[in-house]
């Protein structure tokens, strides 16, 4: 029950949000066949305020219901790319793009445009943050809310195995992955790349300006550390991949989180379900990381 109360406390820090119970409407725009998957393009009403463009990828081989990944796209200052990162990849991700990679492994994949990205762009990140702040809202809260409702959308699809839902992403998508997994126990596996960050260490390293304004939740540090949030994922499987030279995730902070999560997973008798792998690199995915991710998903999902 403690985890339930802490999830409620964390969610309440995300500002004034629409009810979680409001219906989701959806409109399928088109469908295309690619060598390894079928790509569905959707327009989802997740929040009753701002329509959310989405991609849903179905493997060509096999029959559903499929284990499914909610892929959270990164930031990188590229507001045009958004959910297209799933299809086209990114300069700091390995090839092939994750739509192809995951489909070949038998996973379906959902990816939505976050506020201000892809086909939801038009207002700057700063403009969105300021307007929401005036209204008692939090930009990150609205982004997380859309991610949680995206899980609700997956539960409405008969071709999704709702007992086998995972989430993953790099950078901003990494942060989104562990927030969503912490808040929603329906997510069975979490994989994050280059986004696991101890907040206090980031302050001490003078690294706050490395993260966009979306990242900051009022009053968060008076209630939670990054380790506290990630502890809410336990005992579910969680793989984190990080670069020791990545200034967005200071190395000493990784030490702190790893030590604390090892203790949490030990308490749950699930020590093999938490795995932090570190590389002497910066902010990007390596070929070895890709191998680890595929192996982890195949083992746990």
BELURMO-V484232 format. One record per backbone hydrogen bond with DSSP energy under -0.5 kcal/mol. CO is the residue of the C=O (numbers start at 0). NH is the residue of the N-H. E is the energy in kcal/mol with one decimal. If there is no record, write none. Layout:
CO&NH&E + CO&NH&E
//
This chain:
0&4&-2.2 + 1&5&-2.4 + 2&6&-2.4 + 3&7&-2.0 + 4&8&-2.2 + 5&9&-2.6 + 6&10&-2.6 + 7&11&-2.1 + 8&12&-0.8 + 9&12&-0.8 + 10&13&-1.8 + 11&14&-0.8 + 13&137&-0.7 + 14&16&-0.6 + 18&21&-0.9 + 22&24&-0.5 + 24&44&-3.1 + 26&28&-0.5 + 26&42&-2.2 + 29&40&-2.7 + 31&33&-0.5 + 31&38&-3.3 + 35&59&-1.8 + 36&33&-3.2 + 37&39&-0.6 + 37&57&-2.6 + 38&31&-2.5 + 39&41&-0.5 + 39&55&-2.5 + 40&28&-3.1 + 40&29&-1.2 + 41&53&-2.5 + 42&26&-1.9 + 43&45&-0.9 + 43&51&-3.2 + 44&24&-0.9 + 50&52&-0.6 + 51&43&-2.9 + 52&112&-2.2 + 53&41&-2.9 + 54&110&-2.2 + 55&39&-3.1 + 56&108&-1.9 + 57&37&-3.0 + 65&160&-3.1 + 66&107&-2.4 + 67&165&-2.6 + 68&70&-0.9 + 68&109&-2.5 + 69&71&-0.5 + 69&167&-1.9 + 70&72&-0.6 + 71&169&-0.6 + 74&77&-1.9 + 76&78&-1.0 + 77&81&-0.9 + 78&117&-2.5 + 80&83&-2.1 + 81&84&-1.9 + 82&85&-1.7 + 82&86&-0.5 + 83&87&-3.5 + 84&88&-1.7 + 85&98&-2.2 + 89&92&-1.9 + 91&284&-3.0 + 96&99&-0.6 + 96&100&-2.3 + 97&101&-2.6 + 98&102&-1.7 + 99&103&-2.3 + 100&104&-0.8 + 101&106&-2.5 + 102&105&-1.4 + 107&68&-2.6 + 108&56&-3.2 + 109&70&-2.6 + 110&54&-2.8 + 113&116&-2.3 + 116&119&-2.4 + 117&120&-1.2 + 119&115&-0.7 + 123&127&-2.5 + 124&128&-2.4 + 125&129&-2.4 + 126&130&-2.4 + 127&131&-2.4 + 128&132&-2.3 + 129&133&-1.9 + 130&134&-1.2 + 131&136&-3.6 + 132&135&-1.5 + 135&15&-2.2 + 137&141&-2.3 + 138&142&-2.1 + 139&143&-2.9 + 140&144&-2.6 + 141&145&-1.9 + 142&146&-1.6 + 143&147&-2.4 + 144&148&-2.4 + 145&149&-1.8 + 146&150&-1.3 + 147&151&-1.4 + 148&152&-2.1 + 149&153&-2.0 + 150&154&-1.9 + 151&155&-0.7 + 152&155&-1.1 + 153&156&-1.5 + 155&157&-0.5 + 156&159&-1.4 + 158&65&-3.1 + 159&161&-1.1 + 160&163&-2.2 + 163&67&-2.3 + 164&187&-3.1 + 164&188&-0.9 + 165&69&-2.9 + 166&190&-2.3 + 167&71&-3.0 + 168&192&-2.2 + 169&172&-2.2 + 170&173&-0.6 + 170&174&-2.2 + 171&175&-2.5 + 172&176&-1.7 + 173&177&-2.0 + 174&178&-2.0 + 175&179&-2.7 + 176&180&-2.4 + 177&181&-1.7 + 178&182&-2.1 + 179&183&-2.2 + 182&184&-0.5 + 183&186&-2.0 + 185&187&-0.6 + 187&236&-0.7 + 188&166&-2.0 + 189&238&-2.6 + 190&168&-0.9 + 191&240&-2.5 + 192&170&-2.4 + 194&196&-0.8 + 196&198&-0.6 + 197&201&-1.9 + 198&202&-1.9 + 199&203&-2.3 + 200&204&-2.1 + 201&206&-2.7 + 202&205&-1.6 + 206&209&-1.6 + 207&210&-1.7 + 211&214&-1.7 + 212&215&-1.4 + 214&216&-0.5 + 215&217&-0.5 + 216&219&-1.9 + 218&221&-1.1 + 219&222&-2.2 + 219&223&-2.9 + 224&228&-1.9 + 225&229&-2.5 + 226&230&-2.2 + 227&231&-0.7 + 228&231&-1.3 + 229&232&-1.8 + 229&233&-0.6 + 230&233&-0.6 + 232&235&-2.0 + 236&189&-2.1 + 237&274&-2.2 + 238&191&-2.6 + 239&276&-2.6 + 240&193&-3.1 + 241&278&-2.2 + 242&245&-1.5 + 244&246&-0.8 + 245&248&-1.3 + 249&252&-0.6 + 249&253&-1.5 + 250&254&-1.8 + 251&255&-1.8 + 252&256&-2.5 + 253&257&-2.6 + 254&258&-2.3 + 255&259&-2.2 + 256&260&-2.9 + 257&261&-2.3 + 258&262&-1.5 + 259&263&-1.9 + 260&264&-2.9 + 261&265&-1.8 + 262&266&-1.9 + 263&267&-1.3 + 264&269&-2.9 + 265&268&-1.6 + 269&272&-2.0 + 270&273&-0.8 + 272&237&-3.4 + 272&274&-0.5 + 274&239&-3.0 + 274&276&-0.5 + 276&241&-2.2 + 278&243&-3.5 + 278&280&-2.2 + 280&244&-2.7 + 281&283&-1.2 + 285&289&-1.9 + 286&290&-1.9 + 287&291&-2.2 + 288&292&-2.6 + 289&293&-2.3 + 290&294&-2.3 + 291&295&-2.5 + 292&296&-2.6 + 293&297&-2.3 + 294&298&-1.8 + 295&299&-2.4 + 296&300&-2.7
//
